[in-house]
Each structure stands twice: as structure tokens, then as C-alpha cells.
Amino acid sequence: MQKFVKEYFNDLKSRKRMRKRAAIAVLLLAVLVVGSVAGILTQYGMAMTGDVKCGMEEHQHTADCYEEVLICGQGEGEGH
């Protein structure tokens, strides 16, 4: 009888240990995800700082901003 009780308590301890490890793993993954998202959002965002990340000042796009460039490199002709 004592053997079965000891096995039962050992099994309970084992399950508790596994649940604790799983909870720690989930917690670490949650911290990693939150930290990554926060880091990415603050890295590229301009928000309230006003620092320009792309190197160009804010402007309205006009016809001067666009060029007519052929992507394929072939000249215009019949069927193209």
C-alpha cells in the first residue's frame, strides 16, 4: 500500500514540475513577443519625436516626384 502512495505522490510532484516548466516557458515566450513588438514599433515609428528615418523631409508629391521609366528595358513597339 505504501508503494502505491509513494508512486502517487511522485506522480503528483512530476506533474506539478511539468506544469511549472510549461508556465515558465509560456511566460518567457510572452515576454519575448511583447519585447519584440515594442522594439519594432519604436524603431521605425516617428510618433512624437519628429526624427525623419527615411532621410527626406515631409512634402506633397507633385509631377516632379515621378519618372517615366520602362521596367522591362524594351522599347515601345507593336504588341508591347
PDB file of N, CA, C and O in Angstrom:
ATOM      1  N   MET A   1       0.812  -1.187   0.000  1.00  0.00           N
ATOM      2  CA  MET A   1       0.000   0.000   0.000  1.00  0.00           C
ATOM      3  C   MET A   1       0.861   1.258   0.000  1.00  0.00           C
ATOM      4  O   MET A   1       0.572   2.215  -0.719  1.00  0.00           O
ATOM      5  N   GLN A   2       1.924   1.253   0.812  1.00  0.00           N
ATOM      6  CA  GLN A   2       2.800   2.418   0.872  1.00  0.00           C
ATOM      7  C   GLN A   2       3.478   2.656  -0.481  1.00  0.00           C
ATOM      8  O   GLN A   2       3.752   3.796  -0.855  1.00  0.00           O
ATOM      9  N   LYS A   3       3.736   1.596  -1.189  1.00  0.00           N
ATOM     10  CA  LYS A   3       4.364   1.714  -2.501  1.00  0.00           C
ATOM     11  C   LYS A   3       3.461   2.501  -3.453  1.00  0.00           C
ATOM     12  O   LYS A   3       3.934   3.364  -4.192  1.00  0.00           O
ATOM     13  N   PHE A   4       2.167   2.201  -3.432  1.00  0.00           N
ATOM     14  CA  PHE A   4       1.228   2.902  -4.300  1.00  0.00           C
ATOM     15  C   PHE A   4       1.084   4.376  -3.902  1.00  0.00           C
ATOM     16  O   PHE A   4       0.941   5.242  -4.765  1.00  0.00           O
ATOM     17  N   VAL A   5       1.122   4.653  -2.611  1.00  0.00           N
ATOM     18  CA  VAL A   5       1.015   6.031  -2.129  1.00  0.00           C
ATOM     19  C   VAL A   5       2.251   6.822  -2.558  1.00  0.00           C
ATOM     20  O   VAL A   5       2.144   7.964  -3.005  1.00  0.00           O
ATOM     21  N   LYS A   6       3.431   6.198  -2.417  1.00  0.00           N
ATOM     22  CA  LYS A   6       4.665   6.874  -2.837  1.00  0.00           C
ATOM     23  C   LYS A   6       4.653   7.136  -4.338  1.00  0.00           C
ATOM     24  O   LYS A   6       5.054   8.214  -4.777  1.00  0.00           O
ATOM     25  N   GLU A   7       4.204   6.178  -5.122  1.00  0.00           N
ATOM     26  CA  GLU A   7       4.123   6.357  -6.572  1.00  0.00           C
ATOM     27  C   GLU A   7       3.139   7.479  -6.913  1.00  0.00           C
ATOM     28  O   GLU A   7       3.389   8.283  -7.810  1.00  0.00           O
ATOM     29  N   TYR A   8       2.025   7.523  -6.190  1.00  0.00           N
ATOM     30  CA  TYR A   8       1.023   8.558  -6.422  1.00  0.00           C
ATOM     31  C   TYR A   8       1.599   9.945  -6.135  1.00  0.00           C
ATOM     32  O   TYR A   8       1.405  10.869  -6.926  1.00  0.00           O
ATOM     33  N   PHE A   9       2.301  10.099  -5.017  1.00  0.00           N
ATOM     34  CA  PHE A   9       2.885  11.385  -4.672  1.00  0.00           C
ATOM     35  C   PHE A   9       4.019  11.769  -5.629  1.00  0.00           C
ATOM     36  O   PHE A   9       4.177  12.940  -5.973  1.00  0.00           O
ATOM     37  N   ASN A  10       4.792  10.791  -6.049  1.00  0.00           N
ATOM     38  CA  ASN A  10       5.843  11.062  -7.037  1.00  0.00           C
ATOM     39  C   ASN A  10       5.234  11.528  -8.357  1.00  0.00           C
ATOM     40  O   ASN A  10       5.759  12.427  -9.013  1.00  0.00           O
ATOM     41  N   ASP A  11       4.119  10.905  -8.735  1.00  0.00           N
ATOM     42  CA  ASP A  11       3.433  11.300  -9.953  1.00  0.00           C
ATOM     43  C   ASP A  11       2.886  12.729  -9.836  1.00  0.00           C
ATOM     44  O   ASP A  11       2.955  13.503 -10.790  1.00  0.00           O
ATOM     45  N   LEU A  12       2.349  13.069  -8.671  1.00  0.00           N
ATOM     46  CA  LEU A  12       1.855  14.424  -8.440  1.00  0.00           C
ATOM     47  C   LEU A  12       2.987  15.456  -8.531  1.00  0.00           C
ATOM     48  O   LEU A  12       2.827  16.517  -9.133  1.00  0.00           O
ATOM     49  N   LYS A  13       4.120  15.127  -7.928  1.00  0.00           N
ATOM     50  CA  LYS A  13       5.273  16.028  -7.985  1.00  0.00           C
ATOM     51  C   LYS A  13       5.752  16.213  -9.420  1.00  0.00           C
ATOM     52  O   LYS A  13       6.097  17.318  -9.838  1.00  0.00           O
ATOM     53  N   SER A  14       5.765  15.119 -10.159  1.00  0.00           N
ATOM     54  CA  SER A  14       6.203  15.172 -11.551  1.00  0.00           C
ATOM     55  C   SER A  14       5.271  16.057 -12.375  1.00  0.00           C
ATOM     56  O   SER A  14       5.729  16.876 -13.172  1.00  0.00           O
ATOM     57  N   ARG A  15       3.967  15.891 -12.180  1.00  0.00           N
ATOM     58  CA  ARG A  15       3.005  16.716 -12.917  1.00  0.00           C
ATOM     59  C   ARG A  15       3.133  18.189 -12.533  1.00  0.00           C
ATOM     60  O   ARG A  15       3.055  19.070 -13.390  1.00  0.00           O
ATOM     61  N   LYS A  16       3.329  18.445 -11.258  1.00  0.00           N
ATOM     62  CA  LYS A  16       3.480  19.828 -10.793  1.00  0.00           C
ATOM     63  C   LYS A  16       4.718  20.460 -11.415  1.00  0.00           C
ATOM     64  O   LYS A  16       4.688  21.613 -11.843  1.00  0.00           O
ATOM     65  N   ARG A  17       5.797  19.704 -11.462  1.00  0.00           N
ATOM     66  CA  ARG A  17       7.047  20.182 -12.050  1.00  0.00           C
ATOM     67  C   ARG A  17       6.854  20.498 -13.543  1.00  0.00           C
ATOM     68  O   ARG A  17       7.351  21.512 -14.034  1.00  0.00           O
ATOM     69  N   MET A  18       6.133  19.630 -14.256  1.00  0.00           N
ATOM     70  CA  MET A  18       5.888  19.845 -15.687  1.00  0.00           C
ATOM     71  C   MET A  18       5.006  21.074 -15.909  1.00  0.00           C
ATOM     72  O   MET A  18       5.258  21.854 -16.827  1.00  0.00           O
ATOM     73  N   ARG A  19       3.978  21.254 -15.081  1.00  0.00           N
ATOM     74  CA  ARG A  19       3.111  22.425 -15.207  1.00  0.00           C
ATOM     75  C   ARG A  19       3.892  23.705 -14.936  1.00  0.00           C
ATOM     76  O   ARG A  19       3.686  24.722 -15.600  1.00  0.00           O
ATOM     77  N   LYS A  20       4.782  23.647 -13.965  1.00  0.00           N
ATOM     78  CA  LYS A  20       5.593  24.816 -13.624  1.00  0.00           C
ATOM     79  C   LYS A  20       6.530  25.169 -14.788  1.00  0.00           C
ATOM     80  O   LYS A  20       6.685  26.342 -15.130  1.00  0.00           O
ATOM     81  N   ARG A  21       7.147  24.159 -15.386  1.00  0.00           N
ATOM     82  CA  ARG A  21       8.036  24.399 -16.529  1.00  0.00           C
ATOM     83  C   ARG A  21       7.259  24.957 -17.720  1.00  0.00           C
ATOM     84  O   ARG A  21       7.735  25.859 -18.411  1.00  0.00           O
ATOM     85  N   ALA A  22       6.076  24.424 -17.955  1.00  0.00           N
ATOM     86  CA  ALA A  22       5.246  24.914 -19.061  1.00  0.00           C
ATOM     87  C   ALA A  22       4.834  26.367 -18.828  1.00  0.00           C
ATOM     88  O   ALA A  22       4.834  27.168 -19.762  1.00  0.00           O
ATOM     89  N   ALA A  23       4.487  26.706 -17.597  1.00  0.00           N
ATOM     90  CA  ALA A  23       4.101  28.082 -17.279  1.00  0.00           C
ATOM     91  C   ALA A  23       5.278  29.036 -17.475  1.00  0.00           C
ATOM     92  O   ALA A  23       5.098  30.144 -17.980  1.00  0.00           O
ATOM     93  N   ILE A  24       6.456  28.623 -17.090  1.00  0.00           N
ATOM     94  CA  ILE A  24       7.651  29.447 -17.274  1.00  0.00           C
ATOM     95  C   ILE A  24       7.938  29.635 -18.763  1.00  0.00           C
ATOM     96  O   ILE A  24       8.282  30.734 -19.198  1.00  0.00           O
ATOM     97  N   ALA A  25       7.797  28.569 -19.539  1.00  0.00           N
ATOM     98  CA  ALA A  25       8.034  28.664 -20.982  1.00  0.00           C
ATOM     99  C   ALA A  25       7.043  29.614 -21.638  1.00  0.00           C
ATOM    100  O   ALA A  25       7.431  30.425 -22.480  1.00  0.00           O
ATOM    101  N   VAL A  26       5.780  29.528 -21.270  1.00  0.00           N
ATOM    102  CA  VAL A  26       4.767  30.425 -21.830  1.00  0.00           C
ATOM    103  C   VAL A  26       5.051  31.864 -21.429  1.00  0.00           C
ATOM    104  O   VAL A  26       4.923  32.771 -22.251  1.00  0.00           O
ATOM    105  N   LEU A  27       5.428  32.081 -20.199  1.00  0.00           N
ATOM    106  CA  LEU A  27       5.748  33.416 -19.722  1.00  0.00           C
ATOM    107  C   LEU A  27       6.944  34.001 -20.484  1.00  0.00           C
ATOM    108  O   LEU A  27       6.916  35.168 -20.877  1.00  0.00           O
ATOM    109  N   LEU A  28       7.972  33.212 -20.691  1.00  0.00           N
ATOM    110  CA  LEU A  28       9.144  33.682 -21.429  1.00  0.00           C
ATOM    111  C   LEU A  28       8.797  34.010 -22.876  1.00  0.00           C
ATOM    112  O   LEU A  28       9.282  35.003 -23.419  1.00  0.00           O
ATOM    113  N   LEU A  29       7.964  33.188 -23.504  1.00  0.00           N
ATOM    114  CA  LEU A  29       7.551  33.472 -24.875  1.00  0.00           C
ATOM    115  C   LEU A  29       6.726  34.755 -24.946  1.00  0.00           C
ATOM    116  O   LEU A  29       6.879  35.541 -25.881  1.00  0.00           O
ATOM    117  N   ALA A  30       5.859  34.967 -23.970  1.00  0.00           N
ATOM    118  CA  ALA A  30       5.050  36.184 -23.944  1.00  0.00           C
ATOM    119  C   ALA A  30       5.940  37.421 -23.796  1.00  0.00           C
ATOM    120  O   ALA A  30       5.723  38.426 -24.473  1.00  0.00           O
ATOM    121  N   VAL A  31       6.930  37.351 -22.922  1.00  0.00           N
ATOM    122  CA  VAL A  31       7.856  38.475 -22.738  1.00  0.00           C
ATOM    123  C   VAL A  31       8.639  38.722 -24.024  1.00  0.00           C
ATOM    124  O   VAL A  31       8.858  39.874 -24.399  1.00  0.00           O
ATOM    125  N   LEU A  32       9.060  37.667 -24.697  1.00  0.00           N
ATOM    126  CA  LEU A  32       9.796  37.797 -25.944  1.00  0.00           C
ATOM    127  C   LEU A  32       8.943  38.466 -27.021  1.00  0.00           C
ATOM    128  O   LEU A  32       9.420  39.354 -27.728  1.00  0.00           O
ATOM    129  N   VAL A  33       7.688  38.045 -27.146  1.00  0.00           N
ATOM    130  CA  VAL A  33       6.805  38.626 -28.153  1.00  0.00           C
ATOM    131  C   VAL A  33       6.527  40.093 -27.854  1.00  0.00           C
ATOM    132  O   VAL A  33       6.610  40.934 -28.750  1.00  0.00           O
ATOM    133  N   VAL A  34       6.201  40.406 -26.617  1.00  0.00           N
ATOM    134  CA  VAL A  34       5.910  41.797 -26.252  1.00  0.00           C
ATOM    135  C   VAL A  34       7.146  42.673 -26.458  1.00  0.00           C
ATOM    136  O   VAL A  34       7.039  43.784 -26.977  1.00  0.00           O
ATOM    137  N   GLY A  35       8.293  42.188 -26.062  1.00  0.00           N
ATOM    138  CA  GLY A  35       9.525  42.955 -26.252  1.00  0.00           C
ATOM    139  C   GLY A  35       9.853  43.175 -27.721  1.00  0.00           C
ATOM    140  O   GLY A  35      10.286  44.262 -28.105  1.00  0.00           O
ATOM    141  N   SER A  36       9.652  42.159 -28.538  1.00  0.00           N
ATOM    142  CA  SER A  36       9.931  42.289 -29.973  1.00  0.00           C
ATOM    143  C   SER A  36       8.994  43.296 -30.625  1.00  0.00           C
ATOM    144  O   SER A  36       9.431  44.154 -31.392  1.00  0.00           O
ATOM    145  N   VAL A  37       7.715  43.188 -30.321  1.00  0.00           N
ATOM    146  CA  VAL A  37       6.744  44.117 -30.906  1.00  0.00           C
ATOM    147  C   VAL A  37       7.037  45.547 -30.468  1.00  0.00           C
ATOM    148  O   VAL A  37       7.019  46.462 -31.291  1.00  0.00           O
ATOM    149  N   ALA A  38       7.303  45.743 -29.203  1.00  0.00           N
ATOM    150  CA  ALA A  38       7.605  47.087 -28.705  1.00  0.00           C
ATOM    151  C   ALA A  38       8.879  47.628 -29.354  1.00  0.00           C
ATOM    152  O   ALA A  38       8.941  48.803 -29.713  1.00  0.00           O
ATOM    153  N   GLY A  39       9.875  46.789 -29.503  1.00  0.00           N
ATOM    154  CA  GLY A  39      11.124  47.225 -30.129  1.00  0.00           C
ATOM    155  C   GLY A  39      10.941  47.613 -31.580  1.00  0.00           C
ATOM    156  O   GLY A  39      11.491  48.617 -32.030  1.00  0.00           O
ATOM    157  N   ILE A  40      10.175  46.830 -32.313  1.00  0.00           N
ATOM    158  CA  ILE A  40       9.945  47.124 -33.724  1.00  0.00           C
ATOM    159  C   ILE A  40       9.118  48.399 -33.881  1.00  0.00           C
ATOM    160  O   ILE A  40       9.404  49.227 -34.746  1.00  0.00           O
ATOM    161  N   LEU A  41       8.104  48.551 -33.050  1.00  0.00           N
ATOM    162  CA  LEU A  41       7.257  49.742 -33.161  1.00  0.00           C
ATOM    163  C   LEU A  41       8.018  51.020 -32.822  1.00  0.00           C
ATOM    164  O   LEU A  41       7.775  52.060 -33.434  1.00  0.00           O
ATOM    165  N   THR A  42       8.924  50.960 -31.869  1.00  0.00           N
ATOM    166  CA  THR A  42       9.672  52.167 -31.521  1.00  0.00           C
ATOM    167  C   THR A  42      10.844  52.408 -32.466  1.00  0.00           C
ATOM    168  O   THR A  42      11.317  53.538 -32.580  1.00  0.00           O
ATOM    169  N   GLN A  43      11.316  51.375 -33.140  1.00  0.00           N
ATOM    170  CA  GLN A  43      12.465  51.533 -34.009  1.00  0.00           C
ATOM    171  C   GLN A  43      12.126  52.347 -35.257  1.00  0.00           C
ATOM    172  O   GLN A  43      12.893  53.226 -35.648  1.00  0.00           O
ATOM    173  N   TYR A  44      10.984  52.060 -35.884  1.00  0.00           N
ATOM    174  CA  TYR A  44      10.662  52.706 -37.151  1.00  0.00           C
ATOM    175  C   TYR A  44       9.650  53.838 -37.023  1.00  0.00           C
ATOM    176  O   TYR A  44       9.434  54.580 -37.981  1.00  0.00           O
ATOM    177  N   GLY A  45       9.039  53.980 -35.881  1.00  0.00           N
ATOM    178  CA  GLY A  45       8.000  54.993 -35.744  1.00  0.00           C
ATOM    179  C   GLY A  45       8.569  56.382 -35.542  1.00  0.00           C
ATOM    180  O   GLY A  45       9.579  56.563 -34.863  1.00  0.00           O
ATOM    181  N   MET A  46       7.919  57.345 -36.132  1.00  0.00           N
ATOM    182  CA  MET A  46       8.313  58.722 -35.945  1.00  0.00           C
ATOM    183  C   MET A  46       7.596  59.300 -34.740  1.00  0.00           C
ATOM    184  O   MET A  46       8.191  60.036 -33.953  1.00  0.00           O
ATOM    185  N   ALA A  47       6.348  58.978 -34.596  1.00  0.00           N
ATOM    186  CA  ALA A  47       5.491  59.364 -33.480  1.00  0.00           C
ATOM    187  C   ALA A  47       5.699  60.817 -33.088  1.00  0.00           C
ATOM    188  O   ALA A  47       5.527  61.714 -33.913  1.00  0.00           O
ATOM    189  N   MET A  48       6.058  61.052 -31.861  1.00  0.00           N
ATOM    190  CA  MET A  48       6.161  62.408 -31.344  1.00  0.00           C
ATOM    191  C   MET A  48       7.570  62.988 -31.442  1.00  0.00           C
ATOM    192  O   MET A  48       7.765  64.167 -31.148  1.00  0.00           O
ATOM    193  N   THR A  49       8.549  62.192 -31.846  1.00  0.00           N
ATOM    194  CA  THR A  49       9.927  62.677 -31.847  1.00  0.00           C
ATOM    195  C   THR A  49      10.214  63.630 -32.989  1.00  0.00           C
ATOM    196  O   THR A  49      10.989  64.574 -32.830  1.00  0.00           O
ATOM    197  N   GLY A  50       9.595  63.394 -34.144  1.00  0.00           N
ATOM    198  CA  GLY A  50       9.830  64.248 -35.302  1.00  0.00           C
ATOM    199  C   GLY A  50      11.099  63.913 -36.042  1.00  0.00           C
ATOM    200  O   GLY A  50      11.444  64.612 -36.995  1.00  0.00           O
ATOM    201  N   ASP A  51      11.816  62.869 -35.645  1.00  0.00           N
ATOM    202  CA  ASP A  51      13.032  62.469 -36.349  1.00  0.00           C
ATOM    203  C   ASP A  51      12.647  61.753 -37.640  1.00  0.00           C
ATOM    204  O   ASP A  51      11.827  60.835 -37.631  1.00  0.00           O
ATOM    205  N   VAL A  52      13.249  62.183 -38.755  1.00  0.00           N
ATOM    206  CA  VAL A  52      12.952  61.568 -40.037  1.00  0.00           C
ATOM    207  C   VAL A  52      13.851  60.361 -40.214  1.00  0.00           C
ATOM    208  O   VAL A  52      15.073  60.476 -40.119  1.00  0.00           O
ATOM    209  N   LYS A  53      13.253  59.192 -40.473  1.00  0.00           N
ATOM    210  CA  LYS A  53      14.041  57.968 -40.613  1.00  0.00           C
ATOM    211  C   LYS A  53      14.435  57.692 -42.057  1.00  0.00           C
ATOM    212  O   LYS A  53      15.439  57.023 -42.302  1.00  0.00           O
ATOM    213  N   CYS A  54      13.657  58.200 -43.024  1.00  0.00           N
ATOM    214  CA  CYS A  54      13.934  57.876 -44.425  1.00  0.00           C
ATOM    215  C   CYS A  54      14.924  58.842 -45.058  1.00  0.00           C
ATOM    216  O   CYS A  54      15.422  58.578 -46.152  1.00  0.00           O
ATOM    217  N   GLY A  55      15.218  59.954 -44.397  1.00  0.00           N
ATOM    218  CA  GLY A  55      16.182  60.899 -44.935  1.00  0.00           C
ATOM    219  C   GLY A  55      15.577  61.996 -45.786  1.00  0.00           C
ATOM    220  O   GLY A  55      16.307  62.868 -46.256  1.00  0.00           O
ATOM    221  N   MET A  56      14.279  61.987 -46.002  1.00  0.00           N
ATOM    222  CA  MET A  56      13.622  63.011 -46.800  1.00  0.00           C
ATOM    223  C   MET A  56      12.643  63.781 -45.920  1.00  0.00           C
ATOM    224  O   MET A  56      11.954  63.197 -45.083  1.00  0.00           O
ATOM    225  N   GLU A  57      12.588  65.078 -46.113  1.00  0.00           N
ATOM    226  CA  GLU A  57      11.631  65.888 -45.384  1.00  0.00           C
ATOM    227  C   GLU A  57      10.225  65.603 -45.902  1.00  0.00           C
ATOM    228  O   GLU A  57      10.058  65.134 -47.028  1.00  0.00           O
ATOM    229  N   GLU A  58       9.232  65.881 -45.097  1.00  0.00           N
ATOM    230  CA  GLU A  58       7.855  65.676 -45.492  1.00  0.00           C
ATOM    231  C   GLU A  58       7.496  66.663 -46.606  1.00  0.00           C
ATOM    232  O   GLU A  58       7.836  67.844 -46.531  1.00  0.00           O
ATOM    233  N   HIS A  59       6.799  66.162 -47.649  1.00  0.00           N
ATOM    234  CA  HIS A  59       6.418  67.023 -48.762  1.00  0.00           C
ATOM    235  C   HIS A  59       5.199  66.450 -49.462  1.00  0.00           C
ATOM    236  O   HIS A  59       4.836  65.291 -49.260  1.00  0.00           O
ATOM    237  N   GLN A  60       4.567  67.284 -50.294  1.00  0.00           N
ATOM    238  CA  GLN A  60       3.458  66.837 -51.133  1.00  0.00           C
ATOM    239  C   GLN A  60       4.047  66.341 -52.443  1.00  0.00           C
ATOM    240  O   GLN A  60       4.944  66.970 -53.005  1.00  0.00           O
ATOM    241  N   HIS A  61       3.544  65.214 -52.929  1.00  0.00           N
ATOM    242  CA  HIS A  61       4.045  64.666 -54.189  1.00  0.00           C
ATOM    243  C   HIS A  61       3.488  65.462 -55.367  1.00  0.00           C
ATOM    244  O   HIS A  61       2.285  65.705 -55.455  1.00  0.00           O
ATOM    245  N   THR A  62       4.368  65.856 -56.254  1.00  0.00           N
ATOM    246  CA  THR A  62       3.991  66.562 -57.473  1.00  0.00           C
ATOM    247  C   THR A  62       4.481  65.750 -58.655  1.00  0.00           C
ATOM    248  O   THR A  62       4.999  64.647 -58.480  1.00  0.00           O
ATOM    249  N   ALA A  63       4.324  66.277 -59.847  1.00  0.00           N
ATOM    250  CA  ALA A  63       4.777  65.587 -61.055  1.00  0.00           C
ATOM    251  C   ALA A  63       6.305  65.433 -61.063  1.00  0.00           C
ATOM    252  O   ALA A  63       6.830  64.538 -61.725  1.00  0.00           O
ATOM    253  N   ASP A  64       7.012  66.290 -60.338  1.00  0.00           N
ATOM    254  CA  ASP A  64       8.476  66.202 -60.275  1.00  0.00           C
ATOM    255  C   ASP A  64       8.955  64.952 -59.540  1.00  0.00           C
ATOM    256  O   ASP A  64      10.104  64.540 -59.700  1.00  0.00           O
ATOM    257  N   CYS A  65       8.079  64.346 -58.733  1.00  0.00           N
ATOM    258  CA  CYS A  65       8.457  63.172 -57.949  1.00  0.00           C
ATOM    259  C   CYS A  65       8.426  61.879 -58.771  1.00  0.00           C
ATOM    260  O   CYS A  65       8.962  60.859 -58.338  1.00  0.00           O
ATOM    261  N   TYR A  66       7.812  61.915 -59.931  1.00  0.00           N
ATOM    262  CA  TYR A  66       7.620  60.695 -60.724  1.00  0.00           C
ATOM    263  C   TYR A  66       8.436  60.759 -61.997  1.00  0.00           C
ATOM    264  O   TYR A  66       8.609  61.820 -62.598  1.00  0.00           O
ATOM    265  N   GLU A  67       8.936  59.598 -62.395  1.00  0.00           N
ATOM    266  CA  GLU A  67       9.674  59.476 -63.650  1.00  0.00           C
ATOM    267  C   GLU A  67       8.979  58.428 -64.501  1.00  0.00           C
ATOM    268  O   GLU A  67       8.329  57.523 -63.978  1.00  0.00           O
ATOM    269  N   GLU A  68       9.117  58.551 -65.805  1.00  0.00           N
ATOM    270  CA  GLU A  68       8.602  57.521 -66.694  1.00  0.00           C
ATOM    271  C   GLU A  68       9.770  56.632 -67.088  1.00  0.00           C
ATOM    272  O   GLU A  68      10.573  56.995 -67.947  1.00  0.00           O
ATOM    273  N   VAL A  69       9.863  55.471 -66.459  1.00  0.00           N
ATOM    274  CA  VAL A  69      10.962  54.545 -66.688  1.00  0.00           C
ATOM    275  C   VAL A  69      10.365  53.198 -67.053  1.00  0.00           C
ATOM    276  O   VAL A  69       9.462  52.713 -66.371  1.00  0.00           O
ATOM    277  N   LEU A  70      10.863  52.590 -68.125  1.00  0.00           N
ATOM    278  CA  LEU A  70      10.405  51.268 -68.510  1.00  0.00           C
ATOM    279  C   LEU A  70      11.067  50.220 -67.627  1.00  0.00           C
ATOM    280  O   LEU A  70      12.288  50.207 -67.471  1.00  0.00           O
ATOM    281  N   ILE A  71      10.271  49.363 -67.064  1.00  0.00           N
ATOM    282  CA  ILE A  71      10.800  48.353 -66.156  1.00  0.00           C
ATOM    283  C   ILE A  71      11.486  47.224 -66.908  1.00  0.00           C
ATOM    284  O   ILE A  71      12.520  46.719 -66.471  1.00  0.00           O
ATOM    285  N   CYS A  72      10.900  46.819 -68.064  1.00  0.00           N
ATOM    286  CA  CYS A  72      11.432  45.649 -68.766  1.00  0.00           C
ATOM    287  C   CYS A  72      12.644  46.002 -69.641  1.00  0.00           C
ATOM    288  O   CYS A  72      13.380  45.101 -70.043  1.00  0.00           O
ATOM    289  N   GLY A  73      12.867  47.264 -69.940  1.00  0.00           N
ATOM    290  CA  GLY A  73      14.029  47.638 -70.731  1.00  0.00           C
ATOM    291  C   GLY A  73      13.796  47.596 -72.221  1.00  0.00           C
ATOM    292  O   GLY A  73      14.675  48.021 -72.971  1.00  0.00           O
ATOM    293  N   GLN A  74      12.658  47.106 -72.697  1.00  0.00           N
ATOM    294  CA  GLN A  74      12.353  47.066 -74.120  1.00  0.00           C
ATOM    295  C   GLN A  74      11.657  48.350 -74.525  1.00  0.00           C
ATOM    296  O   GLN A  74      10.900  48.932 -73.747  1.00  0.00           O
ATOM    297  N   GLY A  75      11.913  48.780 -75.723  1.00  0.00           N
ATOM    298  CA  GLY A  75      11.257  49.971 -76.230  1.00  0.00           C
ATOM    299  C   GLY A  75       9.812  49.692 -76.597  1.00  0.00           C
ATOM    300  O   GLY A  75       9.408  48.542 -76.775  1.00  0.00           O
ATOM    301  N   GLU A  76       9.046  50.758 -76.707  1.00  0.00           N
ATOM    302  CA  GLU A  76       7.645  50.570 -77.079  1.00  0.00           C
ATOM    303  C   GLU A  76       7.567  50.273 -78.572  1.00  0.00           C
ATOM    304  O   GLU A  76       8.261  50.887 -79.382  1.00  0.00           O
ATOM    305  N   GLY A  77       6.727  49.341 -78.907  1.00  0.00           N
ATOM    306  CA  GLY A  77       6.543  48.981 -80.309  1.00  0.00           C
ATOM    307  C   GLY A  77       5.244  48.226 -80.458  1.00  0.00           C
ATOM    308  O   GLY A  77       4.423  48.187 -79.541  1.00  0.00           O
ATOM    309  N   GLU A  78       5.066  47.631 -81.615  1.00  0.00           N
ATOM    310  CA  GLU A  78       3.832  46.906 -81.860  1.00  0.00           C
ATOM    311  C   GLU A  78       3.741  45.668 -80.987  1.00  0.00           C
ATOM    312  O   GLU A  78       4.648  44.836 -80.987  1.00  0.00           O
ATOM    313  N   GLY A  79       2.660  45.543 -80.250  1.00  0.00           N
ATOM    314  CA  GLY A  79       2.466  44.383 -79.366  1.00  0.00           C
ATOM    315  C   GLY A  79       3.147  44.518 -78.011  1.00  0.00           C
ATOM    316  O   GLY A  79       3.170  43.571 -77.225  1.00  0.00           O
ATOM    317  N   HIS A  80       3.686  45.666 -77.745  1.00  0.00           N
ATOM    318  CA  HIS A  80       4.347  45.838 -76.457  1.00  0.00           C
ATOM    319  C   HIS A  80       3.861  47.097 -75.812  1.00  0.00           C
ATOM    320  O   HIS A  80       4.294  47.433 -74.710  1.00  0.00           O
TER     321      HIS A  80
END
